[in-house]
């Protein structure tokens, strides 16, 4: 198929062009892919579908036609290639799928039927060309970080980190505070996010973890930047308590702590190559509990052996607390069994044996506790 002839675009002048003159942005902050890969359009479309509820946009365009409410922002990066879409990738991805049902089927994406007349609304789209990515930054960042179409935390962090690095190349004294002001977000939040991106990049460069290695489809990036703001993780990974307040630097984790970084990332995100699931069920309370585990060598050994956060976390609690908690839990379980004993029909002798064992253990427990209590008295 011959390459489409590109319609010449004046800078900052809205123009209607055919979608085949556009290409999706491989640097889109929404994409959750290893930095070692340059994704093709099919991969980008699949990622946008997974992360950004593309189904809703597909249904809307199929029902109403393409509504040209805002121009796509494009960049002429390569004279021999289509224009790169900096803002509007979801819309372009939806058009690609709605105009190529066979492609959508290959990608495993369900596309709604669309009236022929409505399909004509996708024949041309309005675009506006900018001179550089930097020119479009403030608008795109504000729209997606604190505006009406918010990105997830990973996309925000990716965008801010890339902006910071490119700014720093021109100005070594550049700070994230200025970027946070232009984005419209809190300085501390942006710094924590960018610091976490730098940790992920360090892990990727050292071959210990990439985002492609995670065990789940979605990427709970907030788990990481929340963890890295807690003193237990900082101590375990060898970084200063106030590190997120500094100007972010490459390789924030000391070389002699990379093995520990690998452990932490595998615990938080899982590790698909080895078939390991994440031990984090929910950010609260699991991130806090994992941090507490990191303060105890016994708890860490238990976590490595059992890969069960609840069991490992119990090792961090004082023995008397564990005992009283276990006793109360046992009482609750016995009460539940007693309240439903009418369901026992007497046929399963194995259950009677279990009850006998519980009775023996309870008698032993009571005898030991009574003796200690009498000795205290």
VODREN-618594 format. One record per residue (C-alpha): x, y, z. Coordinates in Angstrom, 2 decimals, m for minus. Layout:
// VODREN-618594
{{X; Y; Z}} ...
END
This chain:
// VODREN-618594
{{0.00; 0.00; 0.00}} {{1.51; 3.40; m0.99}} {{2.12; 5.88; 1.78}} {{m0.58; 8.58; 2.01}} {{0.41; 12.00; 0.73}} {{0.66; 14.32; 3.72}} {{m1.46; 17.43; 3.65}} {{0.83; 20.40; 4.39}} {{m0.07; 21.87; 7.77}} {{0.62; 25.41; 8.88}} {{1.76; 25.79; 12.48}} {{m1.08; 26.31; 14.94}} {{m3.72; 26.42; 12.19}} {{m6.59; 23.88; 12.49}} {{m6.88; 21.79; 9.31}} {{m9.02; 18.82; 8.23}} {{m7.03; 15.78; 7.07}} {{m7.61; 12.07; 6.55}} {{m6.83; 9.78; 9.53}} {{m4.40; 7.72; 7.40}} {{m2.05; 10.71; 7.55}} {{m1.76; 10.24; 11.31}} {{0.04; 7.74; 13.52}} {{m0.32; 6.89; 17.18}} {{2.37; 8.16; 19.54}} {{4.75; 5.45; 20.77}} {{5.75; 7.83; 23.58}} {{2.20; 8.18; 24.86}} {{2.44; 8.34; 28.70}} {{m0.54; 5.99; 29.00}} {{1.46; 3.09; 27.59}} {{2.65; 0.60; 30.18}} {{5.49; m1.15; 28.38}} {{9.14; m1.95; 28.96}} {{11.42; 0.91; 27.94}} {{13.29; m1.62; 25.81}} {{10.38; m1.87; 23.38}} {{9.11; 0.49; 20.70}} {{5.45; m0.49; 20.33}} {{3.69; m0.80; 17.01}} {{0.21; 0.59; 16.44}} {{m1.56; m2.67; 17.30}} {{0.23; m2.82; 20.65}} {{m0.63; 0.82; 21.35}} {{m4.30; 0.21; 20.53}} {{m4.40; m2.82; 22.82}} {{m2.83; m0.82; 25.65}} {{m5.25; 2.07; 25.22}} {{m8.13; m0.39; 25.22}} {{m6.88; m2.04; 28.39}} {{m6.02; 1.09; 30.36}} {{m8.38; 3.80; 29.19}} {{m11.87; 2.40; 28.70}} {{m11.76; 2.66; 24.92}} {{m15.05; 0.72; 24.79}} {{m16.99; 3.79; 25.95}} {{m15.47; 5.97; 23.24}} {{m16.13; 3.31; 20.59}} {{m19.78; 3.11; 21.63}} {{m20.14; 6.89; 21.64}} {{m18.67; 7.39; 18.16}} {{m20.64; 4.43; 16.78}} {{m23.89; 5.92; 18.11}} {{m23.28; 9.61; 17.38}} {{m20.56; 9.78; 14.78}} {{m17.17; 11.41; 15.30}} {{m17.79; 14.69; 17.11}} {{m15.07; 17.15; 16.15}} {{m15.18; 19.06; 19.42}} {{m11.43; 19.56; 19.74}} {{m8.56; 19.25; 17.23}} {{m5.98; 16.52; 17.58}} {{m2.55; 17.97; 18.38}} {{0.07; 16.63; 15.96}} {{3.79; 16.84; 15.32}} {{5.70; 16.39; 12.06}} {{8.55; 14.27; 13.47}} {{9.48; 12.53; 10.22}} {{8.83; 13.98; 6.73}} {{8.58; 10.43; 5.34}} {{6.04; 9.28; 7.97}} {{2.52; 10.33; 8.98}} {{2.04; 13.06; 11.55}} {{2.44; 11.90; 15.17}} {{m0.60; 12.49; 17.35}} {{0.48; 14.02; 20.68}} {{m3.05; 14.64; 21.95}} {{m6.00; 12.56; 20.75}} {{m4.54; 9.06; 20.63}} {{m7.71; 7.48; 22.06}} {{m9.82; 9.12; 19.38}} {{m7.48; 7.99; 16.61}} {{m7.37; 4.45; 18.04}} {{m11.18; 4.36; 18.06}} {{m11.29; 5.52; 14.43}} {{m8.76; 2.83; 13.47}} {{m10.96; 0.12; 15.03}} {{m14.28; 1.43; 13.71}} {{m12.94; 1.67; 10.15}} {{m11.19; m1.72; 10.23}} {{m13.36; m4.36; 11.89}} {{m11.02; m7.14; 10.78}} {{m8.16; m5.48; 12.66}} {{m10.36; m5.08; 15.72}} {{m11.26; m8.78; 15.59}} {{m7.58; m9.75; 15.32}} {{m6.85; m7.64; 18.40}} {{m9.74; m9.22; 20.31}} {{m11.65; m5.94; 20.66}} {{m15.40; m5.87; 20.18}} {{m16.51; m3.00; 17.95}} {{m20.18; m1.91; 17.76}} {{m22.00; m1.66; 14.45}} {{m22.04; 1.80; 12.90}} {{m24.45; 3.43; 10.46}} {{m22.94; 4.12; 7.03}} {{m23.88; 7.79; 7.17}} {{m22.24; 8.19; 10.59}} {{m19.09; 6.51; 9.27}} {{m18.58; 9.47; 6.94}} {{m17.91; 11.66; 10.01}} {{m14.58; 9.83; 10.40}} {{m13.35; 10.49; 6.86}} {{m11.53; 13.63; 7.99}} {{m10.49; 14.91; 11.40}} {{m9.44; 18.35; 12.50}} {{m5.82; 18.66; 13.62}} {{m3.49; 21.40; 14.70}} {{0.28; 21.12; 14.20}} {{2.74; 22.25; 16.84}} {{6.45; 22.75; 16.33}} {{7.64; 20.52; 19.17}} {{6.48; 18.32; 22.02}} {{7.53; 21.06; 24.42}} {{5.06; 23.46; 22.79}} {{2.14; 21.15; 23.57}} {{3.23; 20.13; 27.08}} {{1.40; 22.55; 29.33}} {{m1.95; 22.13; 27.58}} {{m1.73; 18.33; 27.47}} {{m0.49; 18.03; 31.04}} {{m3.12; 20.29; 32.57}} {{m5.91; 18.58; 30.64}} {{m4.91; 15.09; 31.76}} {{m3.46; 15.70; 35.21}} {{m5.93; 18.11; 36.76}} {{m8.36; 18.70; 33.91}} {{m11.48; 16.95; 32.64}} {{m9.78; 13.89; 31.12}} {{m7.43; 12.70; 33.83}} {{m4.72; 10.15; 33.29}} {{m3.97; 7.41; 35.78}} {{m1.04; 7.93; 38.16}} {{1.47; 6.09; 35.95}} {{0.66; 8.23; 32.90}} {{0.98; 11.40; 35.00}} {{4.33; 10.27; 36.35}} {{5.65; 9.26; 32.93}} {{4.73; 12.61; 31.46}} {{6.20; 14.64; 34.31}} {{9.41; 12.57; 34.34}} {{9.94; 12.96; 30.60}} {{9.22; 16.68; 30.81}} {{11.69; 17.05; 33.68}} {{14.47; 15.15; 31.90}} {{14.12; 17.12; 28.67}} {{14.01; 20.41; 30.56}} {{17.04; 19.43; 32.64}} {{19.02; 18.66; 29.47}} {{18.69; 22.34; 28.51}} {{18.91; 23.66; 32.05}} {{20.81; 21.63; 34.69}} {{19.24; 23.78; 37.41}} {{15.68; 22.90; 36.36}} {{13.39; 21.76; 39.15}} {{10.20; 19.76; 39.33}} {{8.54; 22.58; 41.27}} {{8.21; 24.70; 38.14}} {{6.76; 21.75; 36.21}} {{4.32; 20.99; 39.03}} {{3.17; 24.65; 38.92}} {{2.51; 24.49; 35.18}} {{0.75; 21.14; 35.49}} {{m1.35; 22.37; 38.38}} {{m0.52; 19.58; 40.84}} {{1.13; 19.46; 44.25}} {{4.93; 19.61; 44.21}} {{5.33; 16.75; 46.70}} {{3.04; 14.44; 44.73}} {{4.81; 15.05; 41.42}} {{8.22; 14.51; 43.06}} {{7.12; 11.19; 44.58}} {{5.74; 10.04; 41.23}} {{8.86; 10.99; 39.27}} {{11.11; 9.42; 41.90}} {{9.18; 6.15; 41.52}} {{9.55; 6.31; 37.71}} {{13.33; 6.66; 38.14}} {{13.36; 3.61; 40.43}} {{11.48; 1.58; 37.80}} {{13.87; 2.73; 35.09}} {{16.85; 1.75; 37.24}} {{15.33; m1.71; 37.76}} {{14.72; m2.02; 34.00}} {{18.30; m1.01; 33.12}} {{19.69; m3.55; 35.59}} {{17.51; m6.37; 34.26}} {{15.72; m7.07; 37.55}} {{12.19; m5.92; 36.65}} {{10.22; m4.30; 33.84}} {{6.57; m3.32; 33.82}} {{6.01; m6.18; 31.35}} {{7.07; m8.61; 34.12}} {{4.10; m7.76; 36.36}} {{1.67; m10.59; 37.02}} {{m1.52; m8.57; 36.46}} {{m2.91; m6.85; 33.38}} {{m3.32; m3.52; 35.10}} {{m0.37; m1.74; 36.68}} {{m1.02; m0.39; 40.21}} {{1.76; 2.20; 40.03}} {{0.44; 4.05; 43.08}} {{1.49; 1.07; 45.22}} {{5.13; 1.87; 44.42}} {{5.22; 5.61; 44.95}} {{3.18; 5.18; 48.13}} {{5.62; 2.54; 49.38}} {{8.68; 4.65; 48.55}} {{7.32; 7.47; 50.71}} {{7.35; 5.23; 53.80}} {{10.43; 5.16; 56.02}} {{10.51; 1.33; 56.26}} {{10.97; 0.98; 52.51}} {{13.51; 3.80; 52.40}} {{15.57; 2.13; 55.11}} {{15.36; m1.28; 53.45}} {{16.40; 0.13; 50.07}} {{19.14; 2.37; 51.46}} {{17.71; 5.77; 50.52}} {{17.54; 8.86; 52.73}} {{14.28; 9.69; 54.50}} {{14.02; 13.01; 52.68}} {{15.00; 11.72; 49.24}} {{11.71; 12.59; 47.55}} {{12.26; 16.25; 48.46}} {{15.50; 16.39; 46.47}} {{15.92; 17.03; 42.78}} {{15.39; 13.52; 41.35}} {{18.50; 11.75; 40.08}} {{19.20; 8.68; 37.99}} {{19.84; 5.42; 39.87}} {{18.38; 6.50; 43.24}} {{18.84; 3.02; 44.77}} {{22.43; 2.19; 45.87}} {{24.05; m0.58; 43.84}} {{24.37; m2.83; 46.89}} {{20.60; m2.70; 47.47}} {{19.45; m3.73; 43.99}} {{18.72; m7.28; 45.14}} {{16.40; m5.83; 47.76}} {{14.78; m3.62; 45.13}} {{14.15; m6.72; 43.04}} {{12.47; m8.38; 46.04}} {{10.25; m5.40; 46.75}} {{9.13; m5.01; 43.14}} {{8.36; m8.73; 42.87}} {{6.38; m8.63; 46.11}} {{4.38; m5.58; 45.07}} {{3.77; m6.38; 41.39}} {{4.40; m10.10; 41.14}} {{6.80; m11.58; 38.61}} {{5.20; m13.27; 35.61}} {{8.39; m14.98; 34.28}} {{8.54; m17.08; 37.48}} {{4.78; m17.42; 37.87}} {{4.75; m15.31; 41.06}} {{1.63; m13.34; 41.99}} {{1.65; m10.04; 43.83}} {{1.29; m10.35; 47.59}} {{m0.58; m7.02; 47.68}} {{m4.36; m7.40; 47.66}} {{m5.12; m3.75; 48.36}} {{m2.93; m0.71; 48.97}} {{m4.46; m0.21; 52.39}} {{m3.40; m1.97; 54.59}} {{m1.05; m4.22; 52.58}} {{1.58; m1.62; 51.60}} {{1.85; m0.57; 55.25}} {{2.07; m4.19; 56.40}} {{4.75; m5.07; 53.87}} {{6.75; m2.08; 55.13}} {{6.50; m3.42; 58.66}} {{7.65; m6.84; 57.45}} {{10.78; m5.19; 56.04}} {{11.84; m4.20; 59.56}} {{12.07; m7.84; 60.75}} {{14.53; m10.42; 59.44}} {{12.27; m13.21; 60.76}} {{9.24; m11.77; 58.97}} {{11.22; m11.36; 55.72}} {{12.37; m14.99; 55.94}} {{8.77; m16.06; 56.50}} {{7.62; m14.01; 53.52}} {{10.28; m15.55; 51.27}} {{9.38; m19.03; 52.48}} {{5.58; m18.80; 52.49}} {{4.92; m15.82; 50.17}} {{1.98; m14.95; 52.38}} {{1.91; m11.35; 53.62}} {{m0.58; m12.02; 56.42}} {{1.54; m14.79; 57.94}} {{4.76; m12.78; 57.56}} {{3.18; m9.65; 59.06}} {{2.07; m11.62; 62.12}} {{5.77; m12.21; 62.84}} {{6.24; m8.46; 63.35}} {{3.70; m8.28; 66.16}} {{4.68; m8.86; 69.81}} {{4.18; m12.44; 71.01}} {{1.52; m11.45; 73.56}} {{m0.43; m9.58; 70.89}} {{m0.28; m12.55; 68.52}} {{m1.41; m14.87; 71.32}} {{m4.42; m12.79; 72.38}} {{m5.44; m12.25; 68.76}} {{m5.21; m15.99; 68.00}} {{m7.22; m16.85; 71.13}} {{m10.01; m14.42; 70.27}} {{m10.08; m15.65; 66.67}} {{m10.31; m19.26; 67.90}} {{m13.22; m18.37; 70.18}} {{m15.04; m16.72; 67.30}} {{m14.52; m19.80; 65.12}} {{m15.75; m22.16; 67.88}} {{m18.84; m19.99; 68.44}} {{m19.60; m20.13; 64.73}} {{m19.28; m23.92; 64.76}} {{m21.51; m24.26; 67.84}} {{m24.21; m22.08; 66.30}} {{m24.40; m24.35; 63.26}} {{m23.84; m27.76; 64.93}} {{m27.42; m28.68; 64.05}} {{m26.19; m29.19; 60.50}} {{m23.99; m32.12; 61.63}} {{m25.91; m35.34; 60.89}} {{m23.50; m37.66; 62.67}} {{m22.49; m39.50; 59.51}} {{m19.05; m37.96; 59.05}} {{m16.86; m39.52; 61.75}} {{m13.92; m37.44; 60.49}} {{m15.57; m34.24; 61.74}} {{m16.05; m35.82; 65.14}} {{m12.33; m36.61; 65.21}} {{m11.59; m32.96; 64.39}} {{m13.81; m31.85; 67.28}} {{m12.02; m34.28; 69.59}} {{m8.64; m32.84; 68.58}} {{m9.90; m29.30; 69.18}} {{m11.13; m30.33; 72.63}} {{m7.75; m31.85; 73.52}} {{m5.89; m28.74; 72.32}} {{m8.32; m26.46; 74.18}} {{m7.91; m28.46; 77.40}} {{m4.12; m28.31; 77.06}} {{m4.24; m24.56; 76.37}} {{m6.54; m23.91; 79.34}} {{m4.40; m26.03; 81.68}} {{m1.21; m24.16; 80.78}} {{m2.87; m20.76; 81.07}} {{m4.43; m21.69; 84.44}} {{m1.09; m22.82; 85.86}} {{0.61; m19.59; 84.77}} {{m2.21; m17.55; 86.20}} {{m2.02; m19.39; 89.55}} {{1.75; m18.92; 89.64}} {{1.24; m15.17; 89.20}} {{m1.37; m15.10; 91.96}} 
END
